[in-house]
């Protein structure tokens, strides 16, 4: 693998649980991809000149260890698969003090025309360079609780926003895509899809907890965290679009819950992205995963939405 990123976890990038927020893991990986494209012979200027974009269409994330404010971290990347018009790319973020892997990103990235969205073949030179960086997926990045072969909601026929009325989903996000969330073409960057979900989880927690004054998220003994994530992207959101996220519980386990998030273009009602997250309860003092209290588990099981798929 090659080094593609070096930086640190800033205090303002960390959330109420005292660790780096998922949005900023994804942002640092996006920076690392910029380095990778340069190495492969696809720098920004070349992509702009040809009208090509390297678009993430599917990604699997695992969060293995926490990163706290002030800690250094670095990213390294390799190629898992080379196709005519796509690459399977692996990036891992590593604790700069212990060299322990903190998070892994396994991504399907398509070469396509920036305007039409039609796939564009990669040049032989780019594919040859990518093949020089081929690796096997490390064991610590393998899916654990999420099936990557599951076709997902897009394969079954994507619902629109109106279809979700009466399903029992919770609206956790409603807002407008801001210019600073977008690339130079005005399309929302991948890290802001997961960021919008992260910002909305507080509203999901409020619904799922019988009593929630809001103080528990910053002063309580227990917090929440995500161990594994999958996001699939269907259509882009643009600056000025209304963005709406509706979420629901798919499964409640002894220690982990499976949550589905659907992101919609609120202007058109179209589903633009679907995701599935494996969430756990975190003891903020011991910094370890703890089982759900029985009464909380029973409460959550009543809120499971039948038939959800990411």
LUMROTOR-834588 format. One record per residue (C-alpha): residue in one letter; x, y, z. Coordinates in steps of 0.5 Angstrom, whole numbers, padded with zeros to 4 digits, m for minus. Layout:
N
   res      c1      c2      c3
     a       X       Y       Z
...
//
This chain:
310
   res      c1      c2      c3
     x    0000    0000    0000
     x    0002    0007   m0001
     x    0001    0013    0004
     x   m0004    0018    0001
     x   m0006    0022    0008
     x   m0003    0025    0014
     x   m0006    0029    0019
     x   m0009    0029    0026
     x   m0016    0029    0029
     x   m0018    0036    0031
     x   m0022    0038    0037
     x   m0028    0041    0033
     x   m0028    0034    0029
     x   m0030    0030    0035
     x   m0037    0029    0037
     x   m0040    0029    0044
     x   m0037    0022    0045
     x   m0030    0025    0045
     x   m0028    0021    0039
     x   m0027    0023    0031
     x   m0034    0023    0028
     x   m0035    0019    0022
     x   m0036    0025    0017
     x   m0029    0027    0018
     x   m0026    0020    0018
     x   m0029    0020    0011
     x   m0027    0027    0009
     x   m0020    0025    0011
     x   m0021    0019    0006
     x   m0023    0023    0001
     x   m0017    0027    0001
     x   m0013    0021    0001
     x   m0016    0019   m0006
     x   m0014    0026   m0009
     x   m0007    0023   m0007
     x   m0008    0016   m0010
     x   m0011    0019   m0017
     x   m0005    0023   m0018
     x   m0001    0017   m0017
     x   m0005    0014   m0022
     x   m0004    0019   m0027
     x   m0011    0022   m0026
     x   m0009    0029   m0023
     x   m0015    0034   m0022
     x   m0013    0038   m0028
     x   m0013    0032   m0032
     x   m0020    0030   m0030
     x   m0023    0037   m0031
     x   m0020    0037   m0038
     x   m0023    0031   m0040
     x   m0030    0032   m0036
     x   m0028    0025   m0032
     x   m0030    0024   m0025
     x   m0028    0018   m0020
     x   m0035    0017   m0017
     x   m0036    0013   m0011
     x   m0042    0009   m0012
     x   m0041    0004   m0006
     x   m0037    0004    0000
     x   m0036   m0001    0006
     x   m0033    0002    0013
     x   m0031   m0001    0019
     x   m0029    0003    0025
     x   m0024   m0001    0029
     x   m0021    0004    0034
     x   m0022    0011    0037
     x   m0019    0017    0035
     x   m0019    0022    0040
     x   m0017    0030    0039
     x   m0010    0031    0038
     x   m0008    0025    0036
     x   m0004    0024    0029
     x   m0007    0019    0024
     x   m0005    0017    0017
     x   m0008    0014    0011
     x   m0005    0009    0006
     x   m0009    0006    0000
     x   m0008    0000   m0005
     x   m0013   m0003   m0011
     x   m0017   m0009   m0010
     x   m0020   m0010   m0017
     x   m0019   m0006   m0023
     x   m0024   m0006   m0029
     x   m0025   m0003   m0035
     x   m0029    0003   m0032
     x   m0028    0002   m0025
     x   m0023    0001   m0019
     x   m0025   m0003   m0012
     x   m0020    0002   m0008
     x   m0018    0000   m0001
     x   m0016    0006    0004
     x   m0015    0005    0012
     x   m0014    0010    0017
     x   m0008    0009    0022
     x   m0007    0012    0029
     x    0000    0016    0028
     x    0002    0014    0035
     x    0001    0007    0035
     x    0001    0005    0028
     x   m0006    0001    0030
     x   m0011    0001    0024
     x   m0017    0006    0026
     x   m0022    0005    0020
     x   m0022    0002    0014
     x   m0026    0004    0007
     x   m0027   m0001    0002
     x   m0030    0003   m0004
     x   m0033    0002   m0011
     x   m0031    0008   m0015
     x   m0033    0009   m0023
     x   m0030    0013   m0028
     x   m0036    0017   m0031
     x   m0037    0023   m0035
     x   m0038    0029   m0030
     x   m0044    0032   m0034
     x   m0048    0025   m0037
     x   m0046    0020   m0031
     x   m0044    0015   m0037
     x   m0039    0011   m0035
     x   m0032    0012   m0039
     x   m0027    0007   m0040
     x   m0020    0008   m0036
     x   m0014    0009   m0040
     x   m0009    0003   m0041
     x   m0004    0007   m0037
     x   m0008    0008   m0031
     x   m0010    0001   m0031
     x   m0003   m0001   m0031
     x   m0001    0003   m0026
     x   m0007    0001   m0021
     x   m0005   m0006   m0022
     x    0002   m0005   m0019
     x   m0002   m0003   m0013
     x   m0006   m0009   m0013
     x   m0007   m0012   m0006
     x   m0011   m0017   m0002
     x   m0017   m0014    0003
     x   m0014   m0015    0010
     x   m0017   m0019    0014
     x   m0019   m0013    0019
     x   m0023   m0010    0014
     x   m0027   m0016    0012
     x   m0035   m0015    0013
     x   m0037   m0017    0020
     x   m0044   m0016    0020
     x   m0046   m0013    0013
     x   m0047   m0017    0007
     x   m0044   m0014    0001
     x   m0047   m0019   m0003
     x   m0054   m0017   m0001
     x   m0057   m0013   m0007
     x   m0060   m0007   m0003
     x   m0066   m0003   m0004
     x   m0064    0000   m0011
     x   m0064   m0007   m0014
     x   m0071   m0008   m0011
     x   m0074   m0002   m0014
     x   m0072    0005   m0010
     x   m0078    0008   m0006
     x   m0079    0015   m0007
     x   m0080    0020   m0001
     x   m0088    0019   m0001
     x   m0087    0012   m0001
     x   m0084    0012    0006
     x   m0090    0016    0009
     x   m0094    0011    0014
     x   m0088    0006    0014
     x   m0086    0008    0021
     x   m0079    0011    0019
     x   m0077    0017    0023
     x   m0075    0023    0019
     x   m0068    0025    0022
     x   m0065    0030    0017
     x   m0069    0036    0013
     x   m0065    0042    0011
     x   m0061    0045    0004
     x   m0055    0043    0001
     x   m0050    0048    0002
     x   m0045    0050   m0003
     x   m0039    0049    0002
     x   m0041    0041    0002
     x   m0040    0041   m0005
     x   m0035    0040   m0011
     x   m0033    0045   m0016
     x   m0039    0042   m0020
     x   m0044    0043   m0015
     x   m0045    0036   m0013
     x   m0045    0034   m0005
     x   m0039    0031   m0003
     x   m0039    0023    0000
     x   m0037    0025    0007
     x   m0043    0030    0007
     x   m0048    0024    0006
     x   m0046    0021    0012
     x   m0045    0027    0016
     x   m0052    0029    0015
     x   m0054    0022    0018
     x   m0049    0023    0024
     x   m0052    0030    0025
     x   m0059    0027    0025
     x   m0058    0021    0029
     x   m0060    0025    0036
     x   m0067    0026    0033
     x   m0067    0018    0032
     x   m0064    0017    0039
     x   m0070    0022    0042
     x   m0075    0017    0039
     x   m0072    0011    0041
     x   m0070    0013    0048
     x   m0076    0013    0053
     x   m0073    0019    0057
     x   m0068    0023    0053
     x   m0067    0030    0056
     x   m0061    0031    0051
     x   m0056    0032    0057
     x   m0054    0024    0057
     x   m0051    0025    0050
     x   m0045    0030    0053
     x   m0046    0028    0061
     x   m0048    0021    0061
     x   m0044    0015    0062
     x   m0046    0011    0056
     x   m0046    0014    0049
     x   m0047    0011    0042
     x   m0042    0009    0036
     x   m0042    0006    0029
     x   m0038    0000    0028
     x   m0039   m0002    0021
     x   m0043    0002    0015
     x   m0045    0001    0008
     x   m0047    0007    0004
     x   m0049    0006   m0004
     x   m0050    0012   m0008
     x   m0055    0013   m0014
     x   m0056    0020   m0016
     x   m0052    0026   m0014
     x   m0055    0032   m0009
     x   m0053    0039   m0012
     x   m0052    0045   m0008
     x   m0059    0048   m0006
     x   m0063    0042   m0006
     x   m0067    0040    0000
     x   m0064    0034    0003
     x   m0069    0029    0007
     x   m0066    0023    0011
     x   m0071    0018    0014
     x   m0069    0012    0018
     x   m0071    0006    0022
     x   m0069    0000    0026
     x   m0068   m0006    0022
     x   m0066   m0011    0027
     x   m0064   m0011    0035
     x   m0059   m0015    0038
     x   m0056   m0016    0044
     x   m0050   m0011    0043
     x   m0051   m0008    0037
     x   m0057   m0005    0033
     x   m0058   m0005    0025
     x   m0061    0001    0023
     x   m0062    0003    0015
     x   m0062    0011    0013
     x   m0065    0013    0007
     x   m0063    0020    0004
     x   m0068    0023   m0001
     x   m0068    0029   m0006
     x   m0073    0033   m0002
     x   m0075    0037   m0009
     x   m0076    0031   m0013
     x   m0077    0026   m0008
     x   m0072    0021   m0011
     x   m0068    0016   m0007
     x   m0061    0018   m0008
     x   m0057    0014   m0003
     x   m0058    0008    0002
     x   m0054    0006    0008
     x   m0054    0001    0013
     x   m0050    0002    0020
     x   m0049   m0003    0026
     x   m0049    0002    0032
     x   m0047    0000    0039
     x   m0048    0003    0046
     x   m0041    0005    0049
     x   m0039    0006    0056
     x   m0036    0013    0056
     x   m0031    0011    0062
     x   m0029    0004    0060
     x   m0029    0006    0053
     x   m0032   m0001    0051
     x   m0038   m0004    0048
     x   m0043   m0006    0053
     x   m0050   m0010    0052
     x   m0056   m0006    0052
     x   m0060   m0006    0058
     x   m0066   m0011    0058
     x   m0071   m0006    0058
     x   m0068   m0002    0053
     x   m0068   m0008    0048
     x   m0075   m0009    0049
     x   m0077   m0002    0048
     x   m0073   m0002    0041
     x   m0075   m0009    0039
     x   m0082   m0006    0039
     x   m0080    0000    0034
     x   m0077   m0005    0029
     x   m0079   m0003    0022
     x   m0081   m0010    0018
     x   m0078   m0011    0011
     x   m0073   m0005    0011
     x   m0067   m0006    0007
     x   m0061   m0002    0005
//
